[in-house]
Amino acid sequence: MADLITVEDPDDPRLHDYTGLTDVELRRTREPVEGLFIAEGEKVIRRAKDAGYEMRSMLLSAKWVDVMRDVIDELPAPVYAVSPELAEQVTGYHVHRGALASMQRTPLPTAAELLRTARRVVILESVNDHTNIGAIFRSAAALGMDAVLLSPDCADPLYRRSVKVSMGAVFSVPYARLTSWPRDLESVRAAGFTLLALTPDEKARSLDEAAPHRMDRVALMLGAEGDGLSTQALVAADEWVRIPMSHGVDSLNVGAAAAVAFYAVATGRPTGQDGASPPAP
């Protein structure tokens, strides 16, 4: 059973894991080095625990102690009960959900390990916005993608904002970092995957025409918001694919585009037995 400890000093060293959560540059450096990440909110904390991550500690407002009682009673990690005001002093913001947990990171698998069993893979290049990372992981989990591969400069999926936006879906989809970009794309192809680069370029085939859901093993490549995939990544792809647009819209936010493309990769559009779209009712 965890110890419930009331803390009244914002400088208490036991709260070190939770200090300066709004300092993005500090946290993105500190957390991987110290081997931790922060889960925020009851649902996300429970999903992190259920995914097998070890809890280092919890930071709770008093009213959340009863809500999290079953977790407190089950785990040996210390639980720090604090006032909302003290939580804000420590973290740098008003903790709306009233519950934070510091979780222990686990070693990442290698890309080769994930590729051995996956059939539908997402490859992200230079996606460094944590909100977009979280949205992409949530869609990947919901729409049946098997794994995510990240270029070396992608944002951390376990950063607090990414975890929060994904609603804990970052715990459901295994991911790995590619160490040599774009050279490692060749190893993905060598594992039997067709590399599809998502781009609004008019030379790309529509997802309907490409029919990725009929391919045996697919790796869908997406680039950063605005810039899209680099020239090197586009050259490395087997085929360029696009989402057809209407009303003069040239592209979607990468998170929205990912969701549309994942659906096409995982299941495709409903078709009749002859492969044509079914008639309207």
N, C-alpha and C positions, 0 to 999 in steps of 0.2 A: 504494500500500500504506500502511495506517495505521501510525503510530508507536506502539509499545508502550512506555509510560512507567510506571515504578514510582514510586509516590507514598507517602511515609511520614509526611507532615505533614497532619493533618486540616484545618488552616487554609490549606492551599495554595489560592490563588485560582483555580487551574484547575479545582477541584472545585465551584465556585460553583453550577453548575446543580443539584447534588445535595444542597445543604444544606437541613436542616430539612424533610424530606419529610413528616414527621408533623404539621407545623403547617398545618392545612387552610386557615385564613383567610389565612395568608401565601402559601401556594402558589397558591390560587385567584386571588389578586391578581397575584402575580409572574409566573406562567407566561404568561397571555395578553399581559401588557404586554411581557415579554421575548421573546415569540414562540416559546416552547418547550413541550414536554410530555415526560413521563417514561414510557418503555416499560420494563416489568419482566418479566424472564424470557425465556428463549431464544425460545419460540414467538412471543410478542408482539413482541419486537424484530424478528424475521424478517418478521412480518406487516406491521409498520409500514414496514419497508424495502421490501417487495414492493408496498406500496400507494403508494410513490413519495415518502414523507417523507424529507427529507434528514437525515442523522445529524450532530449537532454533536460528540458524543463518546460513548464507552462507559466504564462503570466496572465492572470485573470482579474477582472473586476469582480467585486464581491458578489454581484447578482448572478455571475456565470458559474460560481462554484457548484451550485446545485445542478445546473444544466449539465456540467461536465463531471458530475460525481462518479459515474460509472467508469470513466476514463481514469480519473484520479485514483479510484480504488484498485484499478487493475494494474497500473504501471508504477514502477519504483522511482520515477523521476521526481525531483522537487517541484512543488507548485507554489508560485509566489502570488499571494493575494494583495492587490494594490488598489488604491483609489483611482478613478478615471483621471483625476488631475495629475497624479504621480505617473500614471502610464503615459500621459501626454508629455510630461517633462522628460521621461526616459527615451521615448521613441521619436519624439519630434512632431507628432500629429495626434489628433483625437482618434482613439481606437474605437471606431463606431461599433464593431462587432464584439468588443469587450473580451476577446480571447485570442491569445497568441501562444504559439508553441515553437520552441527551438528544436529542430529535428536534425539528426545526424545523417550526413550524406553517405551514400554507398558508392563503391567504385563503379564507373561506367563500363558497360560491355564494349567490346570493339565492334567496329562496323562489320568486320568479317563474321563475327558471331551472330549478329542480327540478320545478316543477309542469308545465312544458311537455311533459315526456316521461314523467312518473310516472302510474300508475293507482291504486296502493295506497299511501296516505300515512298516517303516524302524526303526530298533533299532541299534544304534551305541554304541559300547563299546570302551572306551579309545582312540577314534580317536581325537588326539590332534594337528594334523597338520591343519592349517587354510586353506591351499590350497585344501587339500582333503575334508574338510568340505564343502567348497564352491562348489567343483566339484560334490560332492554327492547331495547337495541340488539342483543344476542345473539339474542333471539327474532325481532326484525325481520329480521335477516340470514338466519336459518335458515328462516323461514316465508314468505319472498318479498315482504316489504314493500319498496317502491321508495325511500322517502325518509322522513326524520323532520324535522318542523318544531317548534321549541322556542319557548315563550313567553319574553319577556325575562328572567324570573327563574328559569328552569330551570338546573340544575347543568351544569357543563362536561363534555361527553362525553369530553374528552381529559384530564381529571384522572386521576392514576395509578390510583386505586381503580376508576373507571369502566372504564378501559382493561383493567385486570386482570380484573375480573368478566366483562367481555364477551369475554375471550380474544382481543382484537384485532378483534372484530366491529364496533367503532366505526369501523374503517378501511374496512369493506365497504359500509356504508349511508351515502349522502350525506345531509348535514343542513344546515339553515339556521336562523337565528334570525328570528322575526317581531319587528318593531320596535315595532309599535303593537298593544297587546292590549286588548280582543278585536277591535278594528276590522279587523285584517288577516285575520280569518276570512272576511270578505266577499270579499276578493280570492281566497281559496281557492275559495269557491263560484263566483265569477265565472269561474274557470278550468275549471269544469265538474264540480266535485266535490260529492258529497253528503256533508254533514257529519253524522256519526253520533257522538253523545255516549254513552260507556259509563258507566252509572250503575246502582247497585242499586235505584233507585227502582221501586216496584211498578207505576208508570204506564208504564214503559218496555216496549217489545216485546222478546221474547227474540230472540237472534241468529238462531235457526232461523227464526222468523217473518219477520224483516226480510230474511233471505237476502242479505247484502251481497255475497257472491261472484257474484251475478247482476247487480250494478250495474256500470255502465261505469267510473266513477271514484269512489273512496271515500276519504274522509279520516276516520280513526277518532280521536276525541278522548279522551284519558285525563288524569285529574287526579292530584294528589298523594296520597300515602298518608294515609289517615284522612279528610281533608277532601273529597277527590274534586274534581270540576269545580266551578268557581264558578257562581253564579247567572247571571252575565253570559254565561259560556261555554255553559251549558245553554240559555239563551234564544236564543243565536245558532245553535244546532244545527238541522238539518233534522229530525232524529229522535233519540229516546232509545232506546238498546238496552241489554240486560242479559244476563248469563250466569245461567241458571236455577241455583238452589242447592237443596241437600238437607240433611237432618239439622239444620235450624235454623241453618246457617251463613249469615250475612247478606252476606258479601263475601269476596273474595280479596285477598291482597297484590297491589299494582299490577303487579309484575313477572309474577306468575302469571296475573293477569287479562289482561295484555297478550298473553301467549303463546296463551291460549285464543281470544281475540278475533282475533288475527292469523290463526290457522288458519281461523276462520270467514270472515274477510274474503278471504283468499287463495284458499281452495279449497272451503270449506263442508264439511258432513258428507257422507259417502258416501250417495248416493240411487239408487233404482232408476230405470228409464227413465220411469216416470210421475211422478217427483218425490218418491215416498214412500220412506221408509227401506227398504233391502233386507231380505228375510226373513232370519231367523237360519238358519245352516247346520244 
